[in-house]
Amino acid sequence: MKLPLYLRVLLGLTVLGCAWLFWQDSTPPPQETPAPNTRPTPAPAPDDSPPPASDSAEALARVDIFPSQTWMPPPPAAAPVSQAPRAPPFPFTVSAQWRYQNQAKIVVLQGQGTRYTLCRRCAVPGHIEPGGKLDAHYRLEKLSDSAVVIQYLPLGQVTTLRLDSP
């Protein structure tokens, strides 16, 4: 296959241009001498920080416009340390307690605008026995001569009220 003359000339010029560019890239750039009225650049500090830029060309040469990047997702943010949920302050207080004819102790609790009568097998109308609920959130677990044990149902937290002996 024979190429026309103008294509051979263009091909030759392209080869010469590539050779000239290769030669330009392989030779080191000439060292520039500073002008007499400019001050020299200070030596780098011992902490390896770059020296301050004296002109905008040096500053532009030090800027990394393509910093290294990763495809890995960033690490998750540290989860805030949350405290375990706690029951609200205990709303009941012992307002009365007594024994009737050597039977088990009867205890009256007052709280949240209501009075609750606690006993084991008594004839008091509306009494609450162990296992019964005081309201929607509290249950009577145990009733003894020395203590009343009540559980806060949403969290399962148990509170013990000591009964003082007269």
C-alpha positions in Angstrom: 0.0 0.0 0.0 1.4 3.3 -1.0 0.6 6.5 1.0 0.1 9.8 -0.7 2.9 12.4 -0.2 1.0 14.7 2.1 0.3 11.8 4.5 3.9 10.8 4.5 5.0 14.4 5.3 2.4 14.6 8.2 3.6 11.3 9.5 7.2 12.4 9.5 6.3 15.7 11.2 4.4 13.8 13.9 7.3 11.4 14.5 9.7 14.5 14.8 7.3 16.2 17.2 7.1 13.1 19.4 10.8 12.8 19.5 11.2 16.5 20.4 8.7 16.1 23.3 10.5 13.0 24.6 13.8 14.8 24.5 12.3 17.8 26.4 10.8 15.6 29.1 14.0 13.6 29.7 16.3 16.7 30.2 16.3 18.3 33.7 14.9 21.8 33.9 17.5 24.5 34.1 18.2 25.8 37.6 16.9 29.3 38.1 19.1 31.7 40.1 17.2 34.1 42.4 17.1 37.7 41.5 19.4 39.9 43.7 16.4 41.7 45.3 14.6 38.6 46.5 15.3 36.9 49.8 16.2 33.2 50.0 13.7 30.5 51.1 14.2 29.4 54.7 15.3 25.9 55.5 12.4 23.5 56.6 11.7 23.4 60.3 12.7 20.3 62.3 9.0 19.3 62.7 8.9 18.6 58.9 6.3 21.2 58.3 6.5 22.9 54.9 8.1 26.4 54.9 5.8 29.3 54.4 5.1 30.1 50.7 6.8 33.2 49.5 4.9 33.6 46.3 1.8 32.1 44.7 3.6 29.8 42.3 5.3 28.0 45.2 2.0 27.8 47.0 0.3 26.3 44.0 3.0 23.7 43.6 2.4 22.4 47.1 -1.4 22.0 46.9 -2.5 18.5 46.4 -5.6 18.8 44.3 -6.1 15.0 44.1 -5.6 13.7 47.7 -5.7 10.0 48.2 -9.2 8.6 48.7 -10.7 5.4 49.7 -13.9 3.5 48.8 -14.3 2.3 52.4 -17.2 4.0 54.3 -16.2 6.3 57.1 -16.1 4.6 60.5 -19.4 4.8 62.4 -19.7 7.7 64.9 -19.3 6.7 68.5 -22.7 5.9 69.9 -23.6 8.1 72.8 -23.4 6.3 76.1 -26.9 6.0 77.3 -27.9 5.2 80.8 -30.1 2.2 81.5 -33.7 3.2 81.8 -34.8 3.7 85.4 -38.1 3.6 87.1 -39.7 6.8 88.2 -39.5 7.8 91.9 -41.5 5.4 94.1 -44.9 7.0 94.5 -46.3 5.1 97.5 -45.8 5.6 101.3 -47.1 3.6 104.2 -49.9 5.5 105.8 -51.1 2.8 108.3 -50.5 -0.7 109.5 -52.2 -2.9 112.1 -53.0 -6.4 113.2 -56.4 -7.7 114.1 -56.8 -10.6 116.5 -53.3 -12.0 115.9 -53.8 -12.3 112.1 -51.4 -11.3 109.4 -50.5 -7.6 109.2 -52.7 -5.2 107.2 -50.9 -2.3 105.5 -52.4 0.8 103.9 -50.3 2.5 101.1 -51.1 5.9 99.9 -49.9 7.4 96.6 -51.1 8.9 93.4 -54.2 10.2 95.1 -55.4 6.7 96.0 -55.3 4.4 99.1 -54.5 0.8 98.7 -55.2 -1.8 101.4 -52.7 -4.7 101.3 -53.2 -7.9 103.2 -53.0 -11.7 103.0 -56.5 -13.3 103.3 -58.4 -10.6 105.0 -62.1 -9.6 104.9 -61.4 -5.9 104.0 -63.4 -5.0 100.9 -61.2 -4.0 97.9 -58.0 -5.4 99.5 -54.9 -6.4 97.4 -53.2 -9.7 98.0 -49.7 -10.6 96.8 -49.7 -11.0 93.0 -52.4 -8.3 92.6 -51.8 -4.9 90.9 -51.9 -1.6 92.6 -52.4 0.2 89.3 -51.3 -0.4 85.7 -47.6 -0.2 86.5 -47.1 -1.7 90.0 -47.7 -5.2 91.4 -47.6 -6.4 95.0 -45.0 -9.2 95.0 -44.7 -10.0 98.7 -46.2 -8.9 102.0 -44.6 -9.9 105.3 -44.6 -8.6 108.8 -41.4 -6.6 108.2 -41.6 -5.5 104.5 -43.7 -4.8 101.5 -42.1 -5.8 98.1 -43.6 -4.0 95.0 -42.4 -4.4 91.4 -42.5 -1.7 88.7 -43.8 -3.8 85.8 -42.4 -2.0 82.7 -38.8 -2.4 83.9 -39.1 -5.3 86.3 -37.5 -3.1 89.1 -38.3 -4.2 92.6 -38.7 -1.8 95.6 -38.9 -2.9 99.2 -40.7 -0.8 101.8 -39.5 -1.7 105.4 -42.3 -1.7 108.0 -41.2 -0.3 111.3 -42.2 -2.3 114.3 -44.0 -0.2 116.9 
